[in-house]
Amino acid sequence: MQAKYSAHQTWFKKGSAMSKIFEYLQEFINNDLLYQIIVALLILSVSYLLAHLFSFAIKRVFKPLAKRTESTLDDEIIQLAGQSVFKVSIVAGSFLALSVFTQGIDLISIKTKTKLIDEYPYLAKLVNVLDYALFIVLVFILLLITFKIITIIFQWYSEKVKADENKDLSGSLFPLLNKVSKILLSALALVVILAKFKIDISAFIVSLGVGSLAIALAAQETLSNMISGFIIMIDRPFRIGDRIRIGTDILGDVVAIGIRSTKIMDFDRNITIVPNNDIVKSRIINLTYPNILTRVLVEVGVAYGSDIDKVKEIMLTCALENPLRSNDVQPEANFMKFGESSLDFRLDVKTDNYKNAFALGCQLREAIYKAFEKEKIHIPFPQRVVYLKNES
């Protein structure tokens, strides 16, 4: 069955106004190939106008509505939508124009009784190339849009959980998740493109699996540290800036949490690099979590016969006069035990910042020693009584 060489008959009812307009346009041009090109260009023009219309609607309608909300997430999403809808609309219009052009050149012309695709064989290759090119462009645009959405979401969530205080999130975990997400999406986009080109990737996947197994066996220790680093970032036993104790020999402030290792600065300003696998296996004491309020203990022994109430009063006075102590928690002076050579007391003082703990302890010891000397309270030396027995 012969059909007039026009795609408009499939769009509009025969005899309608739009159908007559396209028939008149086809007769006026009097060239089937040129007519199909003009129809495709008209579709592109309409898609261009619609793209501008969508962008205008987002800018004038949705953007003011998003500004009324407290969250900034919808503002950034709307702004991204305004930037992306134009590109997506143009590509979608190009696909539609190419589809209409492909249908048109496959119809039989009344004039030549043949198909344009038979008259111009190169059109099939051209359409095929354009189809692949547009598909790659569309995948690339959608991939970039998804990348931006992921970045916006991570930035918004980092602000929501105050990641400036939890620097392990903003400095390590969020960038890691961001990069991993983008790598996985890029791999998925590559698979989609290869599937479009009808390329069998099963052999590649098998080779990749064998190669991954070999790499995993060769870098077993490194991978173990990377997995442990990811566990640390998720479990969050400590944060950047926290003072921690690992085992019995490592004490310091966390300065960086990496994928393979964690850097800890000790009191000598030296950096100790500890593999994450060792940290996961060790017992960790976090001296600053859940808050940086830290206890400082000062222990002292006085001579037997000293006034217990006076000793406690002096110790509390020294603590209350120190500016580094916490005003929220009152200090305590306790009589702990009867020692071999002394009455043992302990002063319990809190400081608002763990960084002041060492200085506060030193100042309290100095103040207590001077106050004891002034009040004639003695700190005894260890004493031993030795009896000599004369055998003769």
Helices and strands as residue ranges (DSSP letters): H 8-11, H 17-29, H 32-57, I 58-62, H 63-67, H 73-105, H 116-119, H 122-160, H 167-168, I 169-173, H 174-196, H 202-218, H 220-235, E 243-246, E 250-257, E 261-265, E 271-275, H 276-281, E 284-286, E 294-302, H 308-320, E 332-338, E 343-351, G 354-356, H 357-374
